[in-house]
Amino acid sequence: MGHISQRDIPLLGAMLNYVQQGVIPYHTPGHKQGKGMHSVLGDILGRDALALDLALMAELDDLHEPHGCIKEAQDLAAELYGADHSFFVVNGTTGGIYAMILTIAGPGEKIIVPRNAHRSIIGGIILSGAIPVFMQPEVDADLGLAMGVTPQTVERAVKLHPEAKGVLIINPTYYGVATDLKKIVDIVHAHNMPVVVDEAHGPHLKFNSRLPVQALDAGADICAQSTHKIIGAMTQCSMVHCREGRISVPRLKAMLQLVQSTSPNYILMASLDVARMQMATQGRELIARAIDLADWTRSQINTIPGLYCFGEEKIGTPGVHSIDPTKVTVTVKGLCLKGAEAERILRHHYEVQAELSDMYNILFLLTLGDTEEEAKALVDALRDMVLNHRGQSDFSAMYNACVDVAYPVAPPQILSPREALFGQTRQVPFLDSCGLVCAEIVTFYPPGIPLLCPGEQISQEIIDYCRRLQEAGLHISGPEDYTLKTIKVVG
């Protein structure tokens, strides 16, 4: 690394030096270091911040062909995370996932992915023209949550599809559940395929042994992390880390150029530089504190009648190899509340905002930005909600719908998702759609696993299953007609 160390912030340093030189800017952006911005926003952001909203100059390097301060900042990130190469991404982990999929798979080529894949993964598959081979994750019926895919499921998939260009794994899930990634990597590598990891919720895993293993340490070939979700970067800021060998680095660079702006925001990139420095110098201390705070919060919540916050007791159950305790999932069906109802109550009665809600649960993220005072406020709000806001929901029908009915067989893939999405489509009654090719995504919550994706043939079994879930009151996500009276099909 030469003269720079993990304590340095080469990109932000170059930006500050440019501003301090008093250069007269005859370049973008048009607000010219804040002088042209309306005071409604300019006074809030401040001239010091707006002065750093810079453009491509020689001394500020080029994200797409870095050789100066951006390269130094990315090299420091690679050193910290144990990668051969790290790349800054400023359009979210979505952009990183697009680039990873485009790097390993092209039109008509197969990629093996979990069925509970984030829509960015489906988007990357559509952009690439690849064919997804879906793996069913394990489902915890009591929580209504999809967990991880097991190594056995992955092994079956790679044996059935030896021509696939790679396997994509989620590590961990949104709810902090991690599968046995090291074992999966060994299985996939034995079949000479790369392992691609959506590690959006794992930029902090490197910094504490009480967390699931990070993808690179498990031997994965490439991963994308949302540096903004858990640690100190600004929204939209992510990183892609890779190892040479099974990944073509020149192709990855080309794909990152394809999916990212030619005018990246320098303040966003600087926040990645600083977030890396913060984790290198204070990360272990900060993440340990967040874990301790989350453990305390979980223990307190589990003393409140009607609430349940899962943790280490789930380890060893199907699809659960380890848990990220900083993801605090509170199951509220014991209060006869749906997750969305509890989320609204907390927001409007207690000024507490959850990360998300689903049918049974609300999710809270405890990060390096939280304090004991805020954790106590959350626990107090939940305790008061239990006393004053019980609901009327009966979950027995939903539970029986998820447990008593066999999950339908995955439908055959007739067209690639790309062909289905961009082909001629029409709207037909859902009850009459058997045998037709779906042109949209149909998902029910819980457990949030797509039942239909673009390009798949609709079966009578899936129609019947969807109707059973609707009768039980489960929430539909994805199709244009959210009532699912009609569905978009190819043709």
C-alpha positions in Angstrom: 0.0 0.0 0.0 3.0 2.3 0.0 2.7 5.4 2.1 -1.0 5.2 2.9 -2.5 3.3 5.8 -6.0 2.4 7.0 -6.1 5.6 9.0 -5.9 7.6 5.8 -8.8 8.9 3.8 -7.2 9.5 0.4 -10.4 10.4 -1.6 -11.8 12.9 1.0 -8.3 14.3 1.5 -8.0 15.0 -2.3 -11.4 16.7 -2.3 -10.6 18.9 0.7 -7.3 19.9 -0.9 -9.1 20.9 -4.1 -11.6 23.1 -2.3 -8.9 24.7 -0.1 -6.9 25.8 -3.2 -9.7 28.2 -4.0 -10.1 27.0 -7.6 -12.8 29.0 -9.6 -15.1 26.2 -10.8 -16.1 26.4 -14.5 -17.4 22.8 -14.3 -20.4 20.9 -13.1 -22.4 20.8 -11.0 -24.3 24.0 -11.9 -24.8 25.2 -8.3 -21.0 26.0 -8.2 -20.2 24.8 -4.7 -23.5 25.9 -3.3 -23.5 29.5 -4.6 -26.3 28.8 -7.1 -28.4 26.6 -4.9 -31.7 28.0 -3.4 -31.4 28.7 0.3 -34.3 26.4 1.1 -31.9 23.5 0.7 -28.6 25.2 0.6 -28.8 26.6 4.1 -29.6 23.1 5.5 -26.8 21.4 3.7 -24.3 24.2 4.3 -21.6 25.6 2.1 -18.9 23.3 3.4 -20.8 20.2 2.3 -21.9 21.7 -1.0 -18.3 22.7 -1.8 -17.4 19.0 -1.9 -20.1 18.3 -4.5 -17.4 18.0 -7.2 -16.9 16.6 -10.7 -14.2 14.7 -12.6 -10.9 16.5 -12.3 -7.5 15.0 -12.8 -6.5 15.2 -9.1 -9.9 13.7 -8.1 -9.6 10.6 -10.2 -12.2 8.7 -12.2 -14.4 6.0 -10.6 -14.5 4.1 -13.9 -10.8 4.2 -14.6 -9.2 4.9 -11.2 -5.5 5.4 -10.9 -5.2 8.0 -8.1 -7.1 8.8 -4.9 -10.1 6.6 -5.7 -7.9 3.7 -6.5 -6.1 4.2 -3.2 -9.4 4.3 -1.4 -10.6 1.1 -3.1 -7.3 -0.6 -2.4 -7.6 0.2 1.3 -11.1 -1.3 1.3 -9.8 -4.5 -0.4 -7.0 -4.8 2.2 -9.5 -4.3 5.1 -12.0 -6.9 3.8 -9.5 -9.4 2.5 -10.4 -9.0 -1.2 -8.2 -9.0 -4.3 -10.2 -6.0 -5.6 -12.9 -3.8 -4.1 -15.0 -1.3 -6.0 -17.1 1.6 -4.8 -20.8 1.6 -5.9 -23.0 4.7 -5.6 -26.3 3.4 -6.9 -26.9 0.9 -4.0 -26.2 -2.7 -3.7 -28.7 -3.1 -6.5 -26.1 -1.8 -8.9 -23.5 -4.1 -7.4 -25.8 -7.1 -7.8 -26.6 -6.2 -11.4 -22.8 -6.0 -12.2 -22.1 -9.3 -10.5 -24.8 -11.2 -12.4 -23.8 -9.6 -15.7 -20.2 -10.6 -15.0 -20.9 -14.3 -14.7 -24.0 -15.0 -16.9 -25.3 -13.9 -20.3 -28.3 -14.5 -22.4 -29.6 -18.0 -22.1 -27.1 -19.1 -19.5 -28.3 -20.5 -16.2 -27.7 -19.0 -12.7 -28.8 -20.8 -9.5 -30.4 -18.5 -7.0 -32.6 -18.8 -3.9 -36.4 -18.4 -4.4 -36.4 -15.6 -1.8 -34.1 -13.5 -3.9 -34.4 -9.7 -3.6 -36.0 -8.1 -6.6 -32.6 -6.6 -7.5 -31.4 -10.2 -8.3 -34.4 -10.8 -10.5 -33.6 -7.4 -12.1 -30.0 -8.4 -12.7 -31.2 -11.7 -14.3 -33.6 -9.8 -16.6 -30.8 -7.4 -17.6 -28.4 -10.2 -18.4 -31.0 -12.4 -20.2 -29.9 -15.3 -18.0 -32.2 -18.2 -16.9 -32.7 -18.5 -13.2 -32.7 -21.9 -11.5 -34.5 -21.4 -8.2 -33.7 -23.1 -5.0 -36.4 -23.2 -2.2 -35.2 -21.8 1.1 -36.3 -23.3 4.3 -39.4 -21.7 5.9 -40.1 -21.1 9.6 -43.9 -21.4 9.7 -44.2 -20.0 13.2 -42.4 -16.8 12.2 -43.6 -16.8 8.6 -40.1 -16.2 7.4 -37.9 -17.7 4.7 -34.6 -18.8 6.1 -31.5 -19.9 4.2 -31.0 -22.6 1.6 -29.3 -25.6 3.0 -26.1 -27.1 1.6 -28.1 -30.1 0.6 -30.4 -28.0 -1.5 -27.5 -26.3 -3.2 -25.8 -29.6 -3.9 -28.9 -31.0 -5.6 -29.2 -27.8 -7.7 -25.6 -27.9 -9.0 -25.8 -31.6 -9.7 -29.0 -31.1 -11.7 -27.6 -28.1 -13.6 -23.9 -28.6 -14.0 -23.9 -26.1 -16.9 -24.9 -23.2 -14.7 -22.5 -20.3 -14.6 -22.7 -19.8 -10.9 -24.6 -20.0 -7.6 -25.9 -16.9 -5.8 -26.4 -17.0 -2.1 -27.9 -14.5 0.4 -25.7 -14.0 3.4 -27.4 -13.1 5.7 -31.1 -12.6 5.0 -32.8 -9.3 5.8 -33.7 -10.8 9.2 -30.1 -11.7 10.0 -30.3 -15.5 9.3 -27.2 -17.1 7.7 -26.8 -20.5 6.2 -23.7 -22.7 6.3 -21.9 -20.6 3.6 -18.5 -22.2 4.0 -20.0 -25.7 3.3 -22.0 -24.3 0.4 -18.8 -22.7 -1.1 -16.9 -26.0 -0.9 -19.8 -27.8 -2.6 -20.1 -25.2 -5.4 -16.3 -24.9 -6.0 -16.1 -28.8 -6.2 -18.4 -28.4 -9.2 -16.1 -25.7 -10.7 -18.7 -22.8 -10.3 -18.2 -19.4 -8.8 -20.1 -18.4 -5.6 -21.8 -15.0 -5.8 -23.1 -13.5 -2.6 -25.7 -10.9 -1.9 -24.2 -9.6 1.3 -26.3 -6.4 1.4 -26.9 -6.9 5.1 -23.4 -7.9 6.0 -20.8 -5.1 5.7 -20.2 -5.4 9.4 -19.7 -9.2 9.6 -15.9 -8.9 9.3 -15.6 -7.2 12.6 -16.9 -9.5 15.2 -16.7 -13.3 15.7 -20.2 -13.3 17.2 -21.6 -12.6 13.8 -22.0 -14.9 10.8 -18.9 -15.4 8.7 -18.5 -12.8 5.9 -18.6 -14.1 2.3 -15.0 -13.6 1.4 -13.8 -15.4 4.6 -16.1 -18.3 3.7 -14.3 -18.6 0.4 -16.9 -16.9 -1.9 -15.6 -15.4 -5.1 -17.5 -12.1 -5.2 -20.0 -10.2 -3.0 -21.9 -7.0 -2.8 -22.3 -5.2 0.6 -24.6 -2.3 1.5 -22.1 -0.1 3.4 -24.9 2.3 4.0 -27.3 -0.1 5.6 -25.4 -1.1 8.7 -22.3 1.0 9.0 -21.4 4.6 8.4 -21.7 5.4 4.7 -24.5 7.5 3.1 -27.6 6.0 1.5 -26.8 4.5 -1.9 -23.3 3.6 -1.0 -22.1 0.0 -1.4 -19.0 -2.0 -2.2 -18.3 -5.0 -4.4 -15.4 -7.2 -3.2 -14.0 -10.0 -5.4 -11.3 -12.6 -5.6 -9.4 -13.3 -8.8 -9.7 -16.8 -10.4 -13.3 -17.7 -11.0 -14.2 -14.0 -11.6 -13.0 -12.1 -14.6 -12.0 -8.8 -13.1 -11.8 -6.9 -16.5 -15.4 -8.0 -17.2 -16.5 -7.0 -13.7 -15.0 -3.6 -14.2 -16.8 -3.3 -17.6 -20.1 -4.3 -16.0 -19.7 -1.8 -13.2 -19.2 0.9 -15.8 -22.3 -0.2 -17.6 -24.6 0.0 -14.5 -23.2 3.1 -12.8 -23.5 6.8 -13.6 -20.7 8.5 -15.5 -21.2 11.4 -13.0 -20.8 9.7 -9.6 -21.5 11.9 -6.6 -18.2 12.6 -4.8 -19.7 13.1 -1.4 -21.2 9.6 -1.6 -17.8 8.2 -2.6 -16.1 10.1 0.2 -18.5 8.6 2.7 -17.4 5.1 1.6 -13.8 6.2 2.1 -14.6 7.4 5.6 -16.8 4.5 6.5 -13.9 2.1 5.6 -11.5 4.1 7.7 -13.9 4.1 10.7 -14.3 0.4 10.5 -10.6 -0.2 10.2 -9.8 2.0 13.2 -12.9 1.5 15.4 -15.0 -1.2 13.8 -14.4 -4.0 16.3 -15.3 -1.8 19.3 -18.3 -0.2 17.6 -19.8 -3.5 16.3 -19.2 -5.2 19.7 -21.2 -2.4 21.4 -24.0 -2.8 18.8 -24.2 -6.5 19.4 -24.3 -6.0 23.2 -27.0 -3.5 22.9 -29.0 -5.8 20.6 -28.6 -8.7 23.0 -29.9 -6.6 25.9 -32.8 -5.3 23.8 -33.7 -8.9 22.7 -33.6 -10.2 26.3 -35.9 -7.3 27.5 -38.4 -7.8 24.7 -38.6 -11.5 25.5 -39.8 -10.7 29.0 -42.9 -8.8 27.6 -46.0 -11.0 27.4 -47.3 -11.5 23.9 -44.0 -10.7 22.1 -41.2 -13.0 20.9 -37.8 -12.0 19.5 -36.0 -15.0 18.0 -32.3 -15.5 18.5 -29.7 -18.2 19.0 -32.3 -20.8 19.9 -33.1 -21.0 16.2 -29.5 -22.0 15.3 -29.5 -25.6 14.0 -33.1 -25.5 12.7 -33.4 -25.9 8.9 -31.7 -23.1 7.0 -30.2 -21.5 10.1 -26.5 -21.9 10.7 -25.9 -18.6 12.5 -27.7 -15.4 13.4 -26.8 -11.7 13.3 -28.1 -10.5 16.6 -28.2 -6.8 15.5 -31.3 -7.7 13.4 -34.0 -7.6 16.1 -37.2 -9.3 14.8 -40.2 -8.9 17.0 -43.1 -11.3 16.4 -46.4 -9.6 17.3 -49.0 -12.2 16.4 -49.3 -13.0 20.1 -51.0 -9.6 20.5 -53.4 -10.5 17.7 -51.7 -7.7 15.6 -50.3 -7.9 12.1 -46.8 -6.6 11.7 -48.0 -3.6 9.6 -50.5 -2.7 12.4 -47.7 -2.8 15.0 -45.4 -0.7 12.8 -48.1 2.0 12.5 -48.8 2.1 16.2 -45.1 2.5 17.1 -44.7 5.2 14.5 -47.7 7.3 15.4 -48.1 6.7 19.1 -44.4 6.4 20.2 -42.4 8.1 17.4 -40.5 4.8 16.9 -40.0 3.7 13.2 -39.2 0.1 12.4 -37.1 -1.0 9.4 -40.0 -3.0 8.0 -43.0 -5.1 8.9 -44.5 -8.3 7.5 -47.5 -10.4 8.4 -46.3 -11.5 11.8 -43.2 -9.4 12.5 -41.5 -6.0 12.8 -37.8 -5.6 12.2 -35.5 -3.2 14.0 -31.8 -2.7 13.1 -29.4 -1.9 15.9 -26.2 -0.4 14.5 -23.1 1.6 15.5 -25.4 4.7 15.6 -27.7 3.5 18.4 -27.3 4.2 22.1 -28.6 2.6 25.4 -31.1 5.5 25.6 -32.6 4.7 22.2 -32.7 0.9 22.9 -34.6 1.6 26.2 -37.0 3.8 24.3 -37.8 0.9 21.9 -38.3 -1.5 24.8 -40.5 0.9 26.6 -42.6 1.6 23.5 -43.1 -2.1 22.9 -44.1 -2.7 26.6 -46.7 0.1 26.4 -48.0 -1.2 23.1 -48.7 -4.5 24.7 -50.7 -2.9 27.5 -52.7 -0.5 25.3 -52.9 -1.8 21.7 -54.0 -5.4 21.4 -55.6 -6.3 18.1 -58.3 -8.5 16.7 -56.4 -10.7 14.1 -56.9 -14.4 14.0 -53.8 -16.0 12.5 -55.0 -19.7 12.6 -56.3 -19.7 9.0 -53.0 -18.2 7.7 -50.9 -20.6 9.7 -52.9 -23.5 8.4 -52.6 -22.2 4.8 -48.8 -22.0 5.1 -48.3 -25.3 7.0 -51.1 -27.7 6.0 -50.9 -27.2 2.2 -47.9 -28.6 0.4 -45.8 -25.9 -1.2 -46.4 -26.2 -5.0 -43.8 -27.7 -7.2 -41.7 -24.9 -8.9 -43.2 -24.3 -12.3 -41.2 -24.9 -15.5 -39.3 -22.0 -17.0 -40.6 -21.6 -20.5 -39.0 -18.2 -21.3 -36.2 -16.2 -19.7 -37.5 -13.5 -17.4 -36.1 -11.0 -19.9 -38.1 -12.5 -22.8 -41.3 -12.6 -20.7 -40.9 -9.0 -19.4 -40.2 -7.5 -22.8 -42.5 -9.7 -24.9 -46.1 -9.2 -26.0 -48.2 -9.4 -22.8 -51.9 -9.3 -21.9 -54.1 -9.4 -18.8 -56.2 -12.5 -18.2 -58.4 -13.8 -15.3 -56.1 -15.5 -12.9 -58.4 -18.5 -12.5 -58.2 -19.1 -16.3 -54.4 -18.7 -16.6 -53.4 -22.4 -16.2 -50.8 -23.3 -18.9 -50.0 -19.7 -19.8 -46.6 -18.0 -19.2 -46.4 -15.5 -16.4 -45.1 -12.0 -17.2 -44.7 -10.7 -13.6 -43.8 -11.7 -10.1 -46.3 -13.0 -7.6 -45.3 -13.2 -4.0 -47.2 -13.7 -0.8 -46.2 -12.5 2.7 -45.5 -14.5 4.7 -43.1 -16.1 3.8 -42.2 -13.7 0.9 -41.0 -16.3 -1.5 -42.0 -15.8 -5.2 -44.6 -18.3 -6.3 -44.4 -17.1 -9.9 -41.6 -15.2 -11.8 -41.6 -13.9 -15.3 -41.2 -16.7 -17.9 -42.7 -19.5 -15.7 -45.7 -21.5 -16.7 -48.7 -21.1 -14.4 -50.0 -24.4 -13.1 -53.4 -25.3 -11.6 -51.6 -26.3 -8.4 -50.2 -22.7 -8.1 -53.6 -21.1 -8.9 -55.2 -23.3 -6.2 -52.4 -22.5 -3.7 -52.6 -18.8 -4.3 -56.4 -18.8 -3.7 -55.9 -20.7 -0.4 -53.4 -18.1 0.7 -55.7 -15.2 -0.3 -58.6 -16.8 1.6 -56.3 -16.8 4.7 -55.7 -13.1 4.3 -52.0 -13.2 3.2 -50.6 -10.0 1.6 -49.8 -10.2 -2.2 -46.9 -8.3 -3.6 -45.6 -8.0 -7.2 -48.4 -8.2 -9.7 -50.0 -5.1 -11.3 -53.4 -6.4 -10.0 -52.7 -6.8 -6.3 -56.1 -8.5 -5.9 -54.9 -11.2 -8.2 -58.2 -11.4 -10.0 -56.2 -10.9 -13.2 -52.5 -11.7 -14.1 -50.2 -10.5 -16.8 -49.2 -13.3 -19.2 -47.1 -13.6 -22.4 -49.1 -13.6 -25.6 
